[in-house]
Amino acid sequence: MKSNFKIPFYLSFALSFTLLLLFNSCNIPQNETNDWLVDGQSRKAEVKIINDKEIQISNGLVQRTFYLGPNAVCFDFTNLMTDTQLLRTVMPEAKVTLDGKTYRVGGLHGQKERAYFKKDWLKDLEASNEDFQYESMVVTEITPHFPTKTNFWTSHQKDATGKKVTFQYSHPAFQGLLLKIHYEIYDDLPLIAKYLTMENFSSRPIEINQVVNEVLGLVEEESAVVGSTEKMKKQHQLYIENNFAFNNAMHAELSSQATHWKPDPDYTSQVNYNLLTPSIMEVYAEEGIGITLHPKENFKSIRTYELVLDSYDRERNGLARRKMYRAIAPWVLQNPIFMHLVSKNDEEVRTAIDQCVDTGYEALILSFGSHINMEDNSDANIQRWKELADYAHERGIKIGGYSLFSSRTISPEHDVISRITGKPGGAFFGNAPCLASQWGLDYLDKLKYFFEKTGFDIFENDGPYPGDVCASNVHPGHEGLHDSQWVQFQLQKDLYQWMNARGIYINAPDWYFLDGTHKIALGYREVNFSLPRAQQKILNRQNIHDGTWEKTPSMGWGFVPLTVYQGGGKEAVLEPLNEHLDDYRQLMMQYYGAGVQACYRGPRLYDTEETKAMVIEVIDWYKNYREILNADIIRLRRADGRDWDGWMHVDPKGKEKALVMLFNPTNENMEKELEIPLYYTGLQDKVNVSIEGNESKKYPIKQNQNLSIKINIPADGFTWLILE
């Protein structure tokens, strides 16, 4: 039967336009042409001198343009991937509070309409004599911010490159103070870094009360007539990260302490009735700096990274962030295979070292609860652990140990003092020593001495948590409350960078990656490791799914309790190992199949020859596919205990373009016709698929860049695929 119904033209047009908007809002690319995440094309950073008053930094993905007269100001910040302007108004380049007075650095005054900016307005804007004035500019290459050394397996291939532009400023009130703002733009990444330095060449000390190293007047994310700054959306095309992060959240955004979104009261044409739209982004330490810059001393601010995004897709943005970490913190790509030993005596350490050699493990960490004490610098203790380190090194095994800093009390003399009560307490974990107390300074010296004398390779640090401020006025490392947070954080950074420069691998409990640490917890609830193994397997896969959105596989550790951890019955642990081989194997395959190292915590890796053979089999498998297993993860389906789940590693530049891990949590064998997305593999037209290392078979890639394949997943088991 033929219908005479026709859609009116205006409805047809509206429907087509709506579908187009929906399509574009997904921001999912349809092919890899000119896609910086896939195509492998070189996009070199460059500094363009447009004229005597205009300079631009760009790499084809992002650009910032500066006007250099009558004072320096950034008037253009463009997302070249989407051809979108990020700035709606000019702002000062930075703000500093010195000797109790706040000064703008650079910037121009007089813009009236702050919803957008026109370049021809620059000629009408004015400088102020109250501000720090631009003097000169230098262009150099990007260089590392601190020395680093690699002693472990890594997927890192080459150091990041790009251009650095340094703008120099001065102020008549501070003769001899050299203030510089540094921009770094990276090759092949939509990424710009920014930080501020001061050098005191004068003859007098200068109080640095506060430093705001970045101020951006950004286009707002949402239009809300009523709404508070705190409740409205802030993150948009610009992802901000800096090296002032802590919160014990194991999560970048929640750990961020220096990124502040604020309203702009001068933006009077905004939609929000109370002018509260979060449209100014500033970077600073909320507690302030609070230090004295003495003659001939230098100061370096928080370092801010601004990653420009081309999508609202979480997976795509996660890939962008992970690519950023691979460039700015390449040490995190080291990923040693380690055991977490619980030891009572030296003989157990030697036995564990021998088992590492037998099974292909690369490192041994003496876990919490073991008999190591790195704070004991006696000759006998140093000699004891040097002999054990030598024993490990002679057999090709790295060795490390655990040290607790936070959640302990030393004494009222050395503990963090509450600003409220004036007594010990009120720290992140109730009580904690102050790192700038005499005990804290000695602790740092003892750790360095221990590592220098014993040759230990790995440091697992439980704390410090520099969010702790200290109101003590007698600790030798800081003056009082005003400088306590900044000073403690700098002491901690100095330790981690000292270790990184010597190739010492650092497991730390917070987001200290940008200052030299290597690994953090994947994210888990500790009491879950007292649950039955069947539950642990599913929960672990959920943790892997959730904990690798912004982390590369090498940045997170998991946990496998070989013996009782915090509780639970015999169904929670793997000992005796030979009686739980299937669970042991699957827990290993889940973590190694994600590229995530777990803390296999117990007294041994195997108890029988059969157990030993299983461990060797898994480690050999991991080493065989190590490159692709340390590549980024694309999520396929989150574990829910009801149906299949899994993930896929992708590397468009690698020999293996993808490795797929699939799991079946049910009690029945599962046959599935799966659609596997191949866009981020770089594969087109056809793909060779090998199931569990068997002979490969060629499959066509569909027009939507998916692979359709029938897969069998055994009951309560797993399978894996290699795509080439």
ABEGO torsion letter per residue (X at the ends): XBBABBBBAAAAAAAAAAAAAAAAAAGBBABABGBAAAAGBBBBBBBBBABAABBBBBAGABBBBBBAOABBBBABBBBAAAGBBABABBBBABBBBBGGBBBBBEEBBGBABAABBBAAAAAABBBBAABBBBABBBBBBBBBABBBBBABBBABABBBBEBBBBBBBBBAABBGBBBBBBBBBBBGBBBBBBBBBBBBABABBBBBABBBABBBBBBBABBBABEBAAABBABBABBBBBABBBGGAGBAAAABAABBBBBBAABAABABAAGABBABBBBBBAAEAGBBBBBGBBBBBBBBBBBBBABABAAAAAAAAAAAAAAABAAAABBBBBBBBBBABAAAAAAAAAAAAAAGBABBBBBBGBABBAABABAAAAAAAAAAAAAAAAAGBBBBBBBBABGBBABAAABBBBAAAGBBEGBAAGBBBBAABAAAAAAAAAAAAAAAAAGBABBBBBOBBAABBBABAABAABABAAAAAAAAAAAAAAAAAAAAAAGBBBBBABBAAAAGBABBBAEBBAAAAABBAAAAAAAAAAAAAAAAAABBAAABBBBBBABBBAEEBAAABAOBAAAAAAAAAAAAAAAAAAGBBBBBBEABABABAAAAAAAAAAAAAAAAAAAAAABBBBBABBBAGABBBEBBBBBAABABABBBBBBBABABBBBBBBBBBAAAAGBBGBBBBBBGGBBBBBBBBBAAGBBBBBBBBBBGBBBBBBBX
